[in-house]
């Protein structure tokens, strides 16, 4: 249990900052090329890490054997949600994106009913789902400053959350037989391949400024390469449901970074949506964590 909380806070701080990095990089770089570079560089770094830890030949062999889950994760845990979040942040604040992403546990719960059906489901959890979705409605529809484009941007991030939830469960199942760093490497390289054709149509017409390049570098090295290693370690140790609880903390970091570093306003809609979403997450999935803490037992991965 002692390993869970430090890793949880670390991942929340890293992922919470990713929305800030994306928002700054978008000043000069379109979503597709930004995310292609992010995935390609992160994938190469992870490949070097694999080669250094298990040897180059074994790394290639492991990647070749795991090509199927790598393609799935590269599409739905990287390419699709990466692009959706970046596109959404063209129309909403980074803090709003971080709050919208906190819906991941809601969708994890819904999908786990079918794919991980090993615990009873009561009315309290269903009430949490309804409450969380009401929070999305408040966040997206209560006097959005950007009009319909802000609604579309918010919903794009929510759709990315659905993709993350689905692949979180899939990754939990696959990480039992395939090492996490192998899945992380393969999925990042696959993501770059998926996004490359689209990025060729969105290349910048000028050299991005230093702030955009620095933000892209931080997003790639910290939020992606290092974040992927932490992500798959937590999946293996604690499972997708407890991993999804990182979104209790992540929106707080995103709001803090956006308000202090980008002077983004903290609106009533953002606060109301955040409260409703996190209350819904607590009802839908928090009881399991509370029972685990009370008994002192680890949840099986």
C-alpha positions, 0 to 999 in steps of 0.5 A, spaced: 500 500 500 505 504 501 507 504 494 500 506 491 500 513 494 507 516 492 506 513 485 499 516 484 501 523 486 507 523 481 502 520 476 497 526 477 502 531 477 505 529 471 499 528 467 496 534 470 501 538 467 500 535 460 494 540 459 499 546 460 504 543 456 499 542 450 496 549 451 502 552 450 505 548 444 498 549 440 500 556 439 505 554 434 504 547 433 497 543 430 495 537 434 497 532 429 504 533 428 505 535 435 502 528 438 506 525 432 513 528 435 510 526 442 509 519 440 515 518 436 520 521 440 517 518 447 517 511 443 525 511 441 526 513 448 523 507 451 526 503 446 533 505 448 530 504 455 528 497 453 535 496 450 539 498 456 535 494 461 534 487 457 538 488 451 537 490 444 535 483 441 531 481 446 527 488 446 526 487 438 523 480 440 519 482 445 516 488 441 515 483 435 511 478 439 507 483 442 505 487 436 497 486 436 496 489 443 501 494 441 497 496 435 491 496 439 494 501 445 497 505 440 491 507 437 486 507 443 490 509 448 495 514 444 493 516 437 485 517 438 485 520 445 492 524 444 489 528 438 482 529 441 485 532 447 489 537 443 484 538 438 479 540 444 484 544 447 484 549 441 477 551 444 477 550 451 482 552 457 487 547 459 484 546 466 477 545 463 481 539 459 483 536 466 477 536 469 473 533 463 479 528 463 477 526 470 471 522 467 475 516 466 473 512 472 466 513 470 467 510 464 472 505 467 466 502 471 461 502 466 466 498 461 468 493 467 461 491 468 462 487 462 469 485 462 471 485 469 465 482 472 467 480 479 464 485 484 456 487 486 453 493 483 448 497 487 444 503 486 449 508 489 454 506 484 449 507 478 447 514 482 455 516 481 455 515 474 449 519 473 452 524 477 458 524 474 455 525 467 451 531 470 458 534 471 460 533 464 453 537 462 455 542 467 462 543 465 460 543 457 454 547 457 453 552 463 455 558 459 461 556 455 465 562 454 467 559 447 460 558 445 459 551 441 466 550 439 467 550 447 462 545 448 465 541 442 472 541 445 470 539 452 466 533 449 472 531 445 476 530 451 470 526 454 471 522 448 478 521 449 476 519 457 472 513 454 478 511 450 483 511 456 478 507 460 477 502 455 484 501 454 486 501 461 482 495 462 485 492 456 492 494 458 490 491 465 489 484 462 495 484 457 500 487 462 499 480 466 503 477 460 507 482 456 512 487 460 509 494 461 515 497 458 514 493 452 507 495 451 509 502 452 514 502 447 510 499 442 504 503 443 508 509 442 511 507 436 504 505 433 501 511 435 506 515 431 505 511 425 498 512 425 498 520 426 504 521 421 499 521 415 495 526 418 501 530 421 504 531 414 498 536 412 498 540 418 506 542 418 507 549 421 509 554 416 514 557 421 519 555 426 515 554 433 518 559 438 522 557 444 516 556 449 512 551 444 518 547 443 520 547 450 513 545 452 513 539 447 519 537 449 516 537 457 510 533 454 514 528 450 519 526 456 516 527 462 508 527 460 509 521 455 516 517 456 516 517 464 509 517 465 508 511 460 513 507 465 509 509 471 502 508 468 504 501 466 507 499 473 501 501 476 497 497 472 501 491 473 501 492 481 494 495 482 489 494 476 485 499 472 480 501 477 485 503 482 489 507 477 483 510 474 483 514 481 489 518 479 483 523 476 481 525 483 488 528 483 489 530 476 484 536 475 486 539 481 493 539 478 491 542 472 487 547 475 492 550 479 497 550 473 492 553 468 490 558 474 498 560 476 502 559 470 497 561 464 492 566 468 486 561 466 479 563 470 476 559 475 469 559 473 463 557 476 461 552 471 468 549 472 468 548 479 461 545 479 463 540 474 469 538 478 465 537 484 459 533 480 464 529 477 469 527 482 463 526 487 460 521 481 467 518 481 467 517 489 460 514 489 462 509 482 468 507 484 471 510 491 468 505 495 472 499 493 478 504 495 475 505 502 474 498 503 481 496 501 484 502 506 480 499 511 482 492 511 489 494 509 489 489 503 491 490 496 487 490 490 489 484 486 491 486 479 
